[in-house]
């Protein structure tokens, strides 16, 4: 076991303290200094030269840079996809609001037009009955409609992945 240096907590070379400790350290001979120097050369110089010889130091740097760049690219792609999805949802919501307003106003116009012949209540009752019929048909055919929508959406998602 090599001797330990009493003034330093680490075995790194050169020591952090001034060289004056060499003179005051009892029991530290030339062989001990040579061992410390050999240990330093082995750990730093030899390791660095092996890495440089095998070109692993630049490979590690390039690989780290590549991984960091891929992560940043994926973050940007996710942000772009989220922005597109939010824009689509907002446009779809706006279109649905406009279409709903159109349907409501057209329903009122049809109800008033029918109301001229049958009375105001009769016109609105006929329009309400039409919407009731549409609602009942949707409830009865909901499974078929759901399966058709799922099939179309899955095809759209498969096309996007390619």
HELIX and SHEET records of a PDB file:
HELIX    1   1 UNK A   20  UNK A   24  1                                   5    
HELIX    2   2 UNK A   30  UNK A   40  1                                  11    
HELIX    3   3 UNK A   41  UNK A   46  3                                   6    
HELIX    4   4 UNK A   47  UNK A   53  1                                   7    
HELIX    5   5 UNK A   56  UNK A  118  1                                  63    
HELIX    6   6 UNK A  120  UNK A  140  1                                  21    
HELIX    7   7 UNK A  142  UNK A  161  1                                  20    
END                                                                             
